[in-house]
Amino acid sequence: MRSKFHQLAKQFKYLLRQPDQLAATNLQQLEAGTIDKNTFYDNLTFEIIKRVLRPKSICVDVGCNYGEILKVMIEAAPQGKFYAFEPLPDLYKWLTEHFEHHYPGQNIHIYDVGLSDQPGKKSFNYVIDDPALSGFTKRDYFGVAHQDQQITVKIARLDQIVSIAEKIDLIKIDVEGAELEVLRGSVNIIKRWQPVIVFEHGWGAANVYGTEPEDIYDLLCGDCGLGISTLENWLSNRNPMSRQDFHHQFHHGKNYFFIAHPARKFGLWY
């Protein structure tokens, strides 16, 4: 009986780890050039949000921009609570007006704050013609000319704003290289609740801050007990990557969006 149970469990795990159809289809489209890499990541992130969230989930969107990810969070958790952070004044104003108008009555809290590992104020590089590239430090534009200027923004730790008593289910971080600062300022929440974290970490941005993938891996996996996977591997229930794998992904430009996730029961990963 015991051997039969283990055989069935092994078959179950094998089936779960087959390529996810949505991830496989998007990967084929990426390789064929019919979608770009940002669209690939967006599509997989939307699917992750739908699978992770429950109707009353609590979510955090760091680097909210125009709120495309926040909208998907709200749709997936219609009775949930949402914290969004966008330090650029014009975008913050647009976000507050848009979500008050289109999502009345929703439990949405938008802050004109840049998340970091300490409170105060900080210089911020505002890329006027492409705000999504803005961040605390000027990132690599890879040969493209952009108009930017330095502004000063408020900064805070997520641990200061969100109560440790609130069970955070999902965090999205897209901050053009400052993700280590954000994670350090969120470490109490991450350790306490082990949320799923979808985050950007790529060459051209993180390295400008002197951040290495090992810094991210050691904090999330070593200190907080999470695993790190590519988005498509998580969707296909494959095992998380090693520290060396994550190093390779970063330095060889294989991927620049990843997911940190807690352990699943039965030897699988969530």
C-alpha positions in Angstrom: 0.0 0.0 0.0 2.8 2.4 0.9 4.7 1.7 -2.3 1.5 2.3 -4.3 1.0 5.6 -2.6 4.5 6.8 -3.3 4.1 5.7 -7.0 0.9 7.7 -7.3 2.5 10.7 -5.6 5.4 10.6 -8.0 3.1 10.5 -11.0 1.1 13.4 -9.5 4.2 15.5 -9.1 5.4 14.6 -12.6 2.1 15.7 -14.1 2.1 19.0 -12.2 5.6 19.8 -13.5 4.7 19.5 -17.1 5.0 22.8 -19.0 2.1 25.1 -18.3 0.1 25.7 -21.5 -0.2 29.5 -21.1 3.6 29.8 -20.3 4.5 27.5 -23.2 2.3 29.4 -25.7 3.8 32.8 -24.6 7.3 31.4 -24.8 6.6 30.2 -28.4 5.3 33.7 -29.2 8.4 35.3 -27.7 10.7 33.1 -29.6 8.8 33.7 -32.8 9.0 37.5 -32.3 5.2 38.0 -32.2 5.5 39.4 -28.6 8.3 41.2 -26.9 9.8 40.3 -23.6 7.9 42.9 -21.6 4.6 41.5 -22.9 5.8 38.0 -22.2 6.5 39.0 -18.5 3.2 40.9 -18.3 1.1 38.0 -19.5 2.8 35.6 -17.1 2.5 38.0 -14.2 -1.2 38.4 -14.9 -1.7 34.7 -14.8 0.3 34.4 -11.6 -1.8 37.0 -9.9 -5.0 35.2 -10.9 -3.7 31.9 -9.5 -2.3 33.3 -6.2 -5.0 35.7 -5.1 -8.2 35.0 -3.4 -11.3 37.3 -3.2 -10.0 39.0 0.1 -6.3 39.0 -0.6 -4.0 41.9 0.4 -1.5 43.0 -2.2 1.3 45.5 -2.6 2.3 47.2 -5.9 5.7 48.8 -5.7 6.5 51.0 -8.7 2.8 51.3 -9.7 3.4 53.4 -12.8 0.0 53.6 -14.6 -1.5 50.8 -12.5 -1.8 48.1 -15.1 -0.7 45.4 -12.6 -2.9 47.0 -9.8 -6.0 46.7 -12.0 -5.4 42.9 -12.4 -4.9 42.6 -8.7 -8.2 44.3 -8.0 -10.0 42.1 -10.6 -8.5 38.9 -9.0 -9.3 40.1 -5.4 -12.5 42.2 -5.6 -12.9 42.3 -1.8 -9.2 42.7 -1.2 -7.0 45.5 0.1 -4.3 47.1 -2.0 -1.2 49.2 -1.3 0.3 51.0 -4.2 3.5 53.1 -4.3 4.4 55.7 -7.0 6.8 58.5 -6.1 6.5 60.5 -9.4 4.1 63.4 -8.7 2.3 63.4 -12.1 1.8 59.6 -12.0 0.7 59.7 -8.4 -1.9 62.3 -9.2 -3.1 60.4 -12.2 -3.4 57.1 -10.2 -5.4 58.6 -7.4 -7.9 60.3 -9.8 -8.2 57.2 -12.0 -8.7 54.7 -9.3 -11.1 56.9 -7.3 -13.2 57.3 -10.5 -13.1 53.8 -11.9 -12.9 51.7 -8.7 -15.1 53.6 -6.2 -15.5 51.8 -2.9 -12.4 49.6 -3.4 -9.9 49.4 -0.5 -7.0 51.0 -2.3 -4.3 53.0 -0.6 -1.9 54.9 -3.0 1.2 56.6 -1.6 3.5 59.2 -3.3 6.4 57.4 -1.7 9.4 55.5 -3.0 10.0 52.4 -0.9 13.5 51.8 0.4 15.3 50.5 3.5 15.0 53.7 5.5 12.7 56.7 5.8 13.3 60.2 4.7 13.8 61.9 1.4 16.0 60.9 -1.5 17.1 62.1 -5.0 15.2 60.5 -7.8 16.0 60.3 -11.5 12.8 61.2 -13.4 12.9 60.1 -17.0 10.5 62.6 -18.5 9.9 60.9 -21.9 9.7 57.4 -20.4 8.7 57.5 -16.7 8.9 53.7 -16.4 12.7 54.0 -16.5 12.8 56.4 -13.5 14.4 55.4 -10.3 16.6 56.5 -7.4 19.7 56.1 -9.6 20.1 56.7 -13.3 20.0 53.3 -15.0 21.6 52.2 -18.3 19.5 53.3 -21.2 21.4 51.0 -23.6 22.3 53.7 -26.1 18.8 55.3 -26.3 18.7 59.0 -25.6 16.2 60.1 -22.9 15.4 63.3 -21.2 15.7 63.2 -17.5 16.0 65.4 -14.4 16.7 65.0 -10.7 13.8 65.5 -8.3 13.5 64.8 -4.5 10.9 62.2 -3.3 9.8 60.9 0.0 11.0 57.4 0.9 9.9 54.9 3.5 10.1 51.2 4.5 7.1 49.0 3.7 7.4 47.6 7.2 6.6 51.2 8.5 3.5 51.6 6.4 1.8 48.2 6.4 1.0 46.6 9.7 2.8 43.3 10.5 -0.6 42.0 11.5 -1.9 42.2 7.9 -1.3 39.0 5.9 0.2 40.1 2.7 -0.4 37.6 -0.1 1.4 39.1 -3.1 4.0 41.9 -3.7 5.0 43.2 -7.1 8.3 45.1 -7.4 9.4 47.0 -10.5 11.8 49.8 -9.4 14.5 49.9 -12.0 17.3 48.4 -9.9 16.4 49.4 -6.4 14.7 46.1 -5.5 17.3 45.2 -2.8 16.4 48.4 -0.9 12.7 47.6 -1.2 13.2 44.0 0.0 15.4 45.1 3.0 12.7 47.6 4.0 10.0 44.8 3.7 11.9 42.0 5.4 9.7 41.8 8.5 6.6 41.4 6.4 8.3 38.9 4.1 9.5 36.7 7.0 6.2 36.9 8.8 3.9 36.1 5.9 6.1 34.7 3.1 4.1 36.3 0.3 4.6 35.6 -3.4 6.8 38.3 -4.8 7.1 39.1 -8.5 10.1 41.3 -9.0 12.4 42.7 -11.7 16.1 42.1 -11.3 18.2 42.7 -14.4 21.5 43.9 -15.7 21.5 47.6 -16.6 19.6 48.5 -13.6 20.5 46.5 -10.5 24.2 46.6 -11.2 24.1 50.4 -11.2 23.2 50.1 -7.5 26.1 47.7 -6.9 23.6 44.9 -6.3 24.5 41.3 -7.2 22.0 38.5 -7.7 23.5 36.7 -4.7 22.4 39.7 -2.5 18.8 39.1 -3.5 19.1 35.3 -3.3 20.6 35.4 0.2 17.9 37.7 1.5 14.9 36.0 0.0 16.1 32.4 0.2 18.5 32.5 3.1 16.9 34.9 5.4 13.3 34.6 4.5 13.0 31.0 3.5 11.6 31.5 0.0 12.5 29.9 -3.3 13.2 31.9 -6.6 12.0 30.7 -10.0 11.5 32.1 -13.4 7.8 33.0 -14.1 7.3 30.2 -16.5 8.9 27.6 -14.3 6.7 28.6 -11.4 3.6 28.3 -13.6 4.8 24.8 -14.6 5.4 23.8 -10.9 9.1 23.2 -11.5 11.6 23.4 -8.6 13.2 26.7 -7.7 16.6 27.6 -8.9 19.9 27.5 -7.1 22.1 30.4 -6.1 24.3 29.6 -9.0 21.4 29.4 -11.5 20.2 32.8 -10.3 23.7 34.3 -10.8 23.7 32.8 -14.4 20.2 34.2 -15.2 21.3 37.7 -14.2 24.8 37.9 -15.7 23.9 36.2 -18.9 20.6 38.2 -19.4 18.5 35.1 -19.5 15.6 36.7 -17.6 15.0 39.9 -15.7 11.7 39.1 -14.0 11.4 36.4 -11.4 9.1 35.1 -8.7 9.9 34.4 -5.0 7.6 31.9 -3.5 7.0 29.9 -0.3 7.3 26.1 -0.1 4.3 23.9 -1.0 3.3 20.8 0.8 4.1 17.4 -0.6 7.6 18.5 -1.7 6.2 20.9 -4.3 6.7 24.7 -4.5 4.1 27.4 -4.3 
